[in-house]
């Protein structure tokens, strides 16, 4: 379900609401212009956009409404919008794809940190499927889970079991609505999922999830130091170790034994934490 926004004649937000969530009214400290409003409406519709698309959207909104545009002012533009979203406990936040390092922007709900924020879009059983899928992903060594393992959850779900065909359909929805990404039957948590549910993941899986030693965001997919256990995102490792003849762990300074990832926009070599490197295609957000 999409967010809906209603503006008063002065340009400030009058009401923001989503079916099932009720309605939130707010008095604006300042007036957003037409370019801000178009930008925000698009974000409420899309939920998450890749960095290059955000820059194009910024330019389009400014030029459409004949507002002064500067390519280096996107973050300031978003900061202005976030000031107005703060009373609504919402924020446009910047994040990184664990898969290829590309930058994303997502509209985040700050009022809730639990998976229950998805409750108005999914049934109780579908939410249980999502939670169990997260369990499998975060308990795995490489941050991914096969469709076979997820389908095997069908008769374990509460409050009622699902047929495997129904599980397949719900998985398709999770992918379409950008909670999961899928490639060749393997599922990972999407960038949107990690950004929106970061605090939930930190709270519920604190023994399984570590912060990246480079960017300090949570790391689900990455490489781990065999000596001290420090973990690094694949894109962070590719950038940090680039050009180094003898790569060393940024934490303990011991030799880094893993193959340095080749992060590209088409196909990457992302070795899982094992002795045998494995080729992996880019997951689509």
Short mmCIF file of the C-alpha atoms (twelve columns), coordinates in Angstrom:
data_MODEL
# 
_entry.id   MODEL 
# 
loop_
_atom_site.group_PDB 
_atom_site.id 
_atom_site.type_symbol 
_atom_site.label_atom_id 
_atom_site.label_alt_id 
_atom_site.label_comp_id 
_atom_site.label_asym_id 
_atom_site.label_seq_id 
_atom_site.Cartn_x 
_atom_site.Cartn_y 
_atom_site.Cartn_z 
_atom_site.pdbx_PDB_model_num 
ATOM 1   C CA . UNK A 1   0.000  0.000   0.000   1 
ATOM 2   C CA . UNK A 2   1.263  3.462   -0.848  1 
ATOM 3   C CA . UNK A 3   1.525  6.447   1.437   1 
ATOM 4   C CA . UNK A 4   -0.860 9.301   0.613   1 
ATOM 5   C CA . UNK A 5   -0.186 12.952  1.188   1 
ATOM 6   C CA . UNK A 6   -2.585 15.904  1.205   1 
ATOM 7   C CA . UNK A 7   -1.346 19.495  0.965   1 
ATOM 8   C CA . UNK A 8   -2.929 22.682  2.189   1 
ATOM 9   C CA . UNK A 9   -3.086 25.706  -0.098  1 
ATOM 10  C CA . UNK A 10  0.009  27.228  1.463   1 
ATOM 11  C CA . UNK A 11  2.126  24.277  0.474   1 
ATOM 12  C CA . UNK A 12  2.667  22.719  3.923   1 
ATOM 13  C CA . UNK A 13  1.706  19.175  4.747   1 
ATOM 14  C CA . UNK A 14  -1.846 18.953  6.034   1 
ATOM 15  C CA . UNK A 15  -2.238 15.155  6.390   1 
ATOM 16  C CA . UNK A 16  -0.148 12.090  5.689   1 
ATOM 17  C CA . UNK A 17  -1.817 8.705   5.928   1 
ATOM 18  C CA . UNK A 18  -1.695 5.059   4.916   1 
ATOM 19  C CA . UNK A 19  -4.591 2.628   4.923   1 
ATOM 20  C CA . UNK A 20  -4.692 0.852   8.245   1 
ATOM 21  C CA . UNK A 21  -2.279 3.282   9.901   1 
ATOM 22  C CA . UNK A 22  -4.744 6.069   10.545  1 
ATOM 23  C CA . UNK A 23  -3.967 9.666   9.840   1 
ATOM 24  C CA . UNK A 24  -1.273 12.046  11.038  1 
ATOM 25  C CA . UNK A 25  -1.722 15.805  10.950  1 
ATOM 26  C CA . UNK A 26  1.167  18.196  11.282  1 
ATOM 27  C CA . UNK A 27  1.729  21.931  11.337  1 
ATOM 28  C CA . UNK A 28  4.729  22.801  9.203   1 
ATOM 29  C CA . UNK A 29  7.501  25.069  10.459  1 
ATOM 30  C CA . UNK A 30  8.109  26.295  6.942   1 
ATOM 31  C CA . UNK A 31  6.628  25.871  3.490   1 
ATOM 32  C CA . UNK A 32  7.912  23.259  1.045   1 
ATOM 33  C CA . UNK A 33  7.937  24.446  -2.539  1 
ATOM 34  C CA . UNK A 34  6.486  22.541  -5.490  1 
ATOM 35  C CA . UNK A 35  9.774  20.788  -6.292  1 
ATOM 36  C CA . UNK A 36  10.035 19.432  -2.738  1 
ATOM 37  C CA . UNK A 37  6.458  18.230  -2.806  1 
ATOM 38  C CA . UNK A 38  6.830  16.418  -6.133  1 
ATOM 39  C CA . UNK A 39  10.056 14.833  -4.896  1 
ATOM 40  C CA . UNK A 40  8.449  13.649  -1.653  1 
ATOM 41  C CA . UNK A 41  5.352  12.316  -3.402  1 
ATOM 42  C CA . UNK A 42  7.594  10.208  -5.661  1 
ATOM 43  C CA . UNK A 43  9.522  8.854   -2.678  1 
ATOM 44  C CA . UNK A 44  6.274  7.940   -0.936  1 
ATOM 45  C CA . UNK A 45  5.209  6.051   -4.034  1 
ATOM 46  C CA . UNK A 46  8.530  4.294   -4.722  1 
ATOM 47  C CA . UNK A 47  9.844  3.713   -1.197  1 
ATOM 48  C CA . UNK A 48  13.465 3.372   -2.322  1 
ATOM 49  C CA . UNK A 49  15.482 4.690   -5.273  1 
ATOM 50  C CA . UNK A 50  19.046 4.154   -6.439  1 
ATOM 51  C CA . UNK A 51  21.371 7.149   -6.140  1 
ATOM 52  C CA . UNK A 52  21.524 8.028   -9.839  1 
ATOM 53  C CA . UNK A 53  17.728 7.928   -10.043 1 
ATOM 54  C CA . UNK A 54  17.514 10.240  -7.028  1 
ATOM 55  C CA . UNK A 55  19.796 12.743  -8.709  1 
ATOM 56  C CA . UNK A 56  17.675 12.603  -11.862 1 
ATOM 57  C CA . UNK A 57  14.526 13.025  -9.784  1 
ATOM 58  C CA . UNK A 58  16.039 16.020  -7.991  1 
ATOM 59  C CA . UNK A 59  16.905 17.682  -11.309 1 
ATOM 60  C CA . UNK A 60  13.514 16.861  -12.833 1 
ATOM 61  C CA . UNK A 61  11.571 18.288  -9.882  1 
ATOM 62  C CA . UNK A 62  13.584 21.506  -9.817  1 
ATOM 63  C CA . UNK A 63  13.440 22.075  -13.566 1 
ATOM 64  C CA . UNK A 64  9.740  21.167  -13.823 1 
ATOM 65  C CA . UNK A 65  8.848  23.811  -11.245 1 
ATOM 66  C CA . UNK A 66  11.526 26.295  -12.352 1 
ATOM 67  C CA . UNK A 67  13.387 26.158  -9.050  1 
ATOM 68  C CA . UNK A 68  17.126 26.874  -8.959  1 
ATOM 69  C CA . UNK A 69  18.951 23.568  -9.429  1 
ATOM 70  C CA . UNK A 70  22.470 22.606  -8.371  1 
ATOM 71  C CA . UNK A 71  23.691 19.051  -8.848  1 
ATOM 72  C CA . UNK A 72  25.663 19.143  -5.596  1 
ATOM 73  C CA . UNK A 73  22.680 20.175  -3.466  1 
ATOM 74  C CA . UNK A 74  20.760 16.885  -3.346  1 
ATOM 75  C CA . UNK A 75  21.649 16.172  0.294   1 
ATOM 76  C CA . UNK A 76  20.682 19.704  1.305   1 
ATOM 77  C CA . UNK A 77  17.435 19.353  -0.655  1 
ATOM 78  C CA . UNK A 78  16.643 16.121  1.214   1 
ATOM 79  C CA . UNK A 79  17.671 17.657  4.534   1 
ATOM 80  C CA . UNK A 80  15.026 20.346  4.058   1 
ATOM 81  C CA . UNK A 81  12.358 17.718  3.385   1 
ATOM 82  C CA . UNK A 82  13.487 15.665  6.403   1 
ATOM 83  C CA . UNK A 83  13.032 18.699  8.638   1 
ATOM 84  C CA . UNK A 84  9.370  18.673  7.669   1 
ATOM 85  C CA . UNK A 85  9.058  14.897  7.997   1 
ATOM 86  C CA . UNK A 86  10.492 14.819  11.503  1 
ATOM 87  C CA . UNK A 87  7.153  15.440  13.283  1 
ATOM 88  C CA . UNK A 88  5.749  12.485  11.330  1 
ATOM 89  C CA . UNK A 89  8.594  10.216  12.498  1 
ATOM 90  C CA . UNK A 90  9.696  9.693   8.910   1 
ATOM 91  C CA . UNK A 91  12.997 10.309  7.142   1 
ATOM 92  C CA . UNK A 92  14.620 9.944   3.737   1 
ATOM 93  C CA . UNK A 93  17.812 8.066   4.575   1 
ATOM 94  C CA . UNK A 94  20.908 7.179   2.567   1 
ATOM 95  C CA . UNK A 95  22.236 3.619   2.500   1 
ATOM 96  C CA . UNK A 96  24.456 1.247   0.533   1 
ATOM 97  C CA . UNK A 97  23.731 -1.988  -1.285  1 
ATOM 98  C CA . UNK A 98  25.727 -4.838  0.247   1 
ATOM 99  C CA . UNK A 99  25.773 -6.472  -3.161  1 
ATOM 100 C CA . UNK A 100 27.472 -3.856  -5.330  1 
ATOM 101 C CA . UNK A 101 28.101 -0.809  -3.145  1 
ATOM 102 C CA . UNK A 102 25.647 1.418   -4.988  1 
ATOM 103 C CA . UNK A 103 24.037 4.198   -3.002  1 
ATOM 104 C CA . UNK A 104 20.299 4.119   -2.279  1 
ATOM 105 C CA . UNK A 105 17.824 6.464   -0.646  1 
ATOM 106 C CA . UNK A 106 14.800 5.101   1.203   1 
ATOM 107 C CA . UNK A 107 11.820 6.633   2.967   1 
ATOM 108 C CA . UNK A 108 12.085 5.220   6.491   1 
ATOM 109 C CA . UNK A 109 9.429  4.990   9.178   1 
ATOM 110 C CA . UNK A 110 11.144 5.884   12.472  1 
ATOM 111 C CA . UNK A 111 8.102  5.343   14.680  1 
ATOM 112 C CA . UNK A 112 8.406  1.549   14.708  1 
ATOM 113 C CA . UNK A 113 11.437 -0.704  14.676  1 
ATOM 114 C CA . UNK A 114 9.617  -4.038  14.594  1 
ATOM 115 C CA . UNK A 115 8.469  -6.137  11.653  1 
ATOM 116 C CA . UNK A 116 4.936  -5.263  12.785  1 
ATOM 117 C CA . UNK A 117 5.258  -2.175  10.562  1 
ATOM 118 C CA . UNK A 118 4.541  -4.617  7.699   1 
ATOM 119 C CA . UNK A 119 1.384  -5.902  9.407   1 
ATOM 120 C CA . UNK A 120 -1.013 -3.852  7.297   1 
ATOM 121 C CA . UNK A 121 0.401  -5.246  4.056   1 
ATOM 122 C CA . UNK A 122 0.717  -8.917  5.019   1 
ATOM 123 C CA . UNK A 123 -1.232 -11.510 6.988   1 
ATOM 124 C CA . UNK A 124 0.039  -12.882 10.283  1 
ATOM 125 C CA . UNK A 125 1.155  -16.093 8.562   1 
ATOM 126 C CA . UNK A 126 2.956  -14.169 5.811   1 
ATOM 127 C CA . UNK A 127 4.792  -12.133 8.454   1 
ATOM 128 C CA . UNK A 128 5.791  -15.367 10.158  1 
ATOM 129 C CA . UNK A 129 7.205  -16.562 6.832   1 
ATOM 130 C CA . UNK A 130 9.197  -13.353 6.499   1 
ATOM 131 C CA . UNK A 131 10.581 -13.642 10.054  1 
ATOM 132 C CA . UNK A 132 11.619 -17.262 9.506   1 
ATOM 133 C CA . UNK A 133 13.225 -16.294 6.193   1 
ATOM 134 C CA . UNK A 134 15.199 -13.589 8.003   1 
ATOM 135 C CA . UNK A 135 16.259 -16.195 10.560  1 
ATOM 136 C CA . UNK A 136 17.619 -18.441 7.812   1 
ATOM 137 C CA . UNK A 137 19.427 -15.572 6.078   1 
ATOM 138 C CA . UNK A 138 21.058 -14.239 9.228   1 
ATOM 139 C CA . UNK A 139 21.989 -17.663 10.564  1 
ATOM 140 C CA . UNK A 140 23.678 -18.623 7.274   1 
ATOM 141 C CA . UNK A 141 27.402 -18.157 6.679   1 
ATOM 142 C CA . UNK A 142 26.985 -16.223 3.446   1 
ATOM 143 C CA . UNK A 143 23.869 -14.114 4.149   1 
ATOM 144 C CA . UNK A 144 21.622 -15.889 1.678   1 
ATOM 145 C CA . UNK A 145 19.089 -18.710 1.667   1 
ATOM 146 C CA . UNK A 146 17.806 -21.029 -1.052  1 
ATOM 147 C CA . UNK A 147 14.210 -21.112 -2.219  1 
ATOM 148 C CA . UNK A 148 14.136 -24.799 -1.269  1 
ATOM 149 C CA . UNK A 149 14.936 -23.997 2.370   1 
ATOM 150 C CA . UNK A 150 12.213 -21.325 2.440   1 
ATOM 151 C CA . UNK A 151 9.644  -23.631 0.844   1 
ATOM 152 C CA . UNK A 152 10.404 -26.198 3.541   1 
ATOM 153 C CA . UNK A 153 9.048  -23.697 6.068   1 
ATOM 154 C CA . UNK A 154 5.528  -24.082 4.655   1 
ATOM 155 C CA . UNK A 155 4.298  -26.607 7.227   1 
ATOM 156 C CA . UNK A 156 6.053  -24.880 10.150  1 
ATOM 157 C CA . UNK A 157 4.159  -21.595 9.947   1 
ATOM 158 C CA . UNK A 158 1.756  -20.213 12.537  1 
ATOM 159 C CA . UNK A 159 -1.120 -19.538 13.012  1 
ATOM 160 C CA . UNK A 160 -1.742 -21.774 9.992   1 
ATOM 161 C CA . UNK A 161 0.359  -23.734 7.539   1 
ATOM 162 C CA . UNK A 162 0.798  -22.678 3.910   1 
ATOM 163 C CA . UNK A 163 1.018  -24.667 0.728   1 
ATOM 164 C CA . UNK A 164 4.343  -24.454 -1.066  1 
ATOM 165 C CA . UNK A 165 2.628  -22.756 -4.004  1 
ATOM 166 C CA . UNK A 166 1.340  -20.083 -1.611  1 
ATOM 167 C CA . UNK A 167 4.850  -19.621 -0.191  1 
ATOM 168 C CA . UNK A 168 6.169  -19.087 -3.733  1 
ATOM 169 C CA . UNK A 169 3.535  -16.407 -4.354  1 
ATOM 170 C CA . UNK A 170 4.307  -14.589 -1.092  1 
ATOM 171 C CA . UNK A 171 8.039  -14.714 -1.876  1 
ATOM 172 C CA . UNK A 172 7.289  -13.038 -5.205  1 
ATOM 173 C CA . UNK A 173 5.493  -10.272 -3.300  1 
ATOM 174 C CA . UNK A 174 8.417  -9.831  -0.919  1 
ATOM 175 C CA . UNK A 175 10.667 -9.354  -3.960  1 
ATOM 176 C CA . UNK A 176 8.237  -7.091  -5.837  1 
ATOM 177 C CA . UNK A 177 7.773  -4.906  -2.765  1 
ATOM 178 C CA . UNK A 178 11.542 -4.765  -2.228  1 
ATOM 179 C CA . UNK A 179 11.891 -6.636  1.057   1 
ATOM 180 C CA . UNK A 180 13.926 -9.447  -0.501  1 
ATOM 181 C CA . UNK A 181 16.123 -9.853  -3.579  1 
ATOM 182 C CA . UNK A 182 16.326 -13.061 -5.579  1 
ATOM 183 C CA . UNK A 183 18.807 -14.484 -8.054  1 
ATOM 184 C CA . UNK A 184 18.931 -18.064 -9.379  1 
ATOM 185 C CA . UNK A 185 16.811 -19.336 -6.503  1 
ATOM 186 C CA . UNK A 186 18.881 -17.636 -3.785  1 
ATOM 187 C CA . UNK A 187 17.350 -14.937 -1.569  1 
ATOM 188 C CA . UNK A 188 19.011 -12.111 0.364   1 
ATOM 189 C CA . UNK A 189 17.651 -9.215  2.403   1 
ATOM 190 C CA . UNK A 190 17.155 -6.185  0.177   1 
ATOM 191 C CA . UNK A 191 18.762 -2.815  0.763   1 
ATOM 192 C CA . UNK A 192 15.338 -1.448  1.701   1 
ATOM 193 C CA . UNK A 193 14.846 -4.236  4.252   1 
ATOM 194 C CA . UNK A 194 18.231 -3.642  5.890   1 
ATOM 195 C CA . UNK A 195 17.695 0.122   6.012   1 
ATOM 196 C CA . UNK A 196 14.141 -0.038  7.377   1 
ATOM 197 C CA . UNK A 197 14.696 -2.885  9.828   1 
ATOM 198 C CA . UNK A 198 18.258 -2.096  10.911  1 
ATOM 199 C CA . UNK A 199 17.381 -1.537  14.563  1 
ATOM 200 C CA . UNK A 200 15.213 -4.659  14.649  1 
ATOM 201 C CA . UNK A 201 18.085 -6.684  13.168  1 
ATOM 202 C CA . UNK A 202 20.528 -5.233  15.704  1 
ATOM 203 C CA . UNK A 203 18.178 -6.041  18.589  1 
ATOM 204 C CA . UNK A 204 17.059 -9.513  17.547  1 
ATOM 205 C CA . UNK A 205 20.256 -10.870 15.968  1 
ATOM 206 C CA . UNK A 206 22.978 -9.125  17.958  1 
ATOM 207 C CA . UNK A 207 24.968 -12.365 18.300  1 
ATOM 208 C CA . UNK A 208 24.858 -13.003 14.551  1 
ATOM 209 C CA . UNK A 209 25.287 -9.565  12.975  1 
ATOM 210 C CA . UNK A 210 28.434 -7.474  13.132  1 
ATOM 211 C CA . UNK A 211 29.228 -3.933  12.039  1 
ATOM 212 C CA . UNK A 212 31.416 -3.439  8.997   1 
ATOM 213 C CA . UNK A 213 34.904 -2.467  10.172  1 
ATOM 214 C CA . UNK A 214 35.062 0.135   7.390   1 
ATOM 215 C CA . UNK A 215 31.662 1.859   7.169   1 
ATOM 216 C CA . UNK A 216 30.302 0.753   10.598  1 
ATOM 217 C CA . UNK A 217 26.895 -0.243  9.245   1 
ATOM 218 C CA . UNK A 218 25.551 -3.729  9.927   1 
ATOM 219 C CA . UNK A 219 27.072 -6.431  7.722   1 
ATOM 220 C CA . UNK A 220 25.041 -9.395  6.575   1 
ATOM 221 C CA . UNK A 221 27.058 -10.257 3.474   1 
ATOM 222 C CA . UNK A 222 30.803 -9.758  3.596   1 
ATOM 223 C CA . UNK A 223 34.224 -11.183 4.396   1 
ATOM 224 C CA . UNK A 224 35.433 -12.059 7.891   1 
ATOM 225 C CA . UNK A 225 38.951 -11.927 9.325   1 
ATOM 226 C CA . UNK A 226 40.012 -15.426 10.348  1 
ATOM 227 C CA . UNK A 227 42.077 -14.050 13.229  1 
ATOM 228 C CA . UNK A 228 40.027 -11.370 15.003  1 
ATOM 229 C CA . UNK A 229 36.581 -11.919 13.437  1 
ATOM 230 C CA . UNK A 230 36.275 -8.399  11.976  1 
ATOM 231 C CA . UNK A 231 33.766 -8.301  9.128   1 
ATOM 232 C CA . UNK A 232 33.736 -6.094  6.026   1 
ATOM 233 C CA . UNK A 233 31.107 -5.602  3.316   1 
ATOM 234 C CA . UNK A 234 32.183 -6.891  -0.094  1 
ATOM 235 C CA . UNK A 235 32.070 -3.378  -1.645  1 
ATOM 236 C CA . UNK A 236 33.950 -1.917  1.334   1 
ATOM 237 C CA . UNK A 237 36.605 -4.631  1.028   1 
ATOM 238 C CA . UNK A 238 36.943 -3.995  -2.712  1 
ATOM 239 C CA . UNK A 239 37.503 -0.287  -2.084  1 
ATOM 240 C CA . UNK A 240 39.700 -0.612  1.009   1 
ATOM 241 C CA . UNK A 241 42.072 -3.237  -0.405  1 
ATOM 242 C CA . UNK A 242 42.281 -1.775  -3.910  1 
ATOM 243 C CA . UNK A 243 45.917 -1.424  -4.985  1 
ATOM 244 C CA . UNK A 244 47.351 -3.025  -1.835  1 
ATOM 245 C CA . UNK A 245 49.970 -5.692  -2.569  1 
ATOM 246 C CA . UNK A 246 49.671 -7.280  0.879   1 
ATOM 247 C CA . UNK A 247 46.154 -6.677  2.216   1 
ATOM 248 C CA . UNK A 248 45.882 -6.713  6.001   1 
ATOM 249 C CA . UNK A 249 42.870 -6.703  8.301   1 
ATOM 250 C CA . UNK A 250 42.036 -3.090  9.230   1 
ATOM 251 C CA . UNK A 251 41.400 -4.249  12.809  1 
ATOM 252 C CA . UNK A 252 44.242 -6.619  13.788  1 
ATOM 253 C CA . UNK A 253 46.626 -5.883  10.886  1 
ATOM 254 C CA . UNK A 254 47.063 -9.586  10.111  1 
ATOM 255 C CA . UNK A 255 47.159 -10.818 6.505   1 
ATOM 256 C CA . UNK A 256 43.749 -10.821 4.782   1 
ATOM 257 C CA . UNK A 257 43.445 -14.280 3.170   1 
ATOM 258 C CA . UNK A 258 40.312 -13.727 1.102   1 
ATOM 259 C CA . UNK A 259 40.143 -12.993 -2.599  1 
ATOM 260 C CA . UNK A 260 39.522 -9.270  -3.001  1 
ATOM 261 C CA . UNK A 261 35.979 -8.861  -4.420  1 
ATOM 262 C CA . UNK A 262 35.535 -7.443  -7.901  1 
ATOM 263 C CA . UNK A 263 32.511 -5.200  -7.506  1 
ATOM 264 C CA . UNK A 264 31.059 -4.110  -10.833 1 
ATOM 265 C CA . UNK A 265 27.634 -3.104  -12.103 1 
ATOM 266 C CA . UNK A 266 27.139 -6.236  -14.141 1 
ATOM 267 C CA . UNK A 267 28.671 -9.241  -12.456 1 
ATOM 268 C CA . UNK A 268 30.902 -9.647  -9.424  1 
ATOM 269 C CA . UNK A 269 33.034 -12.252 -7.763  1 
ATOM 270 C CA . UNK A 270 31.793 -12.345 -4.214  1 
ATOM 271 C CA . UNK A 271 33.510 -15.212 -2.415  1 
ATOM 272 C CA . UNK A 272 31.526 -16.583 0.516   1 
ATOM 273 C CA . UNK A 273 33.350 -17.378 3.768   1 
ATOM 274 C CA . UNK A 274 34.840 -20.626 2.509   1 
ATOM 275 C CA . UNK A 275 37.997 -21.711 0.735   1 
ATOM 276 C CA . UNK A 276 36.318 -21.933 -2.663  1 
ATOM 277 C CA . UNK A 277 35.408 -18.642 -4.399  1 
ATOM 278 C CA . UNK A 278 31.950 -18.630 -5.967  1 
ATOM 279 C CA . UNK A 279 30.727 -16.405 -8.764  1 
ATOM 280 C CA . UNK A 280 27.565 -14.491 -7.924  1 
ATOM 281 C CA . UNK A 281 25.398 -12.319 -10.136 1 
ATOM 282 C CA . UNK A 282 24.131 -8.981  -9.020  1 
ATOM 283 C CA . UNK A 283 20.833 -9.038  -7.168  1 
ATOM 284 C CA . UNK A 284 18.241 -6.638  -8.476  1 
ATOM 285 C CA . UNK A 285 16.696 -4.182  -6.001  1 
# 
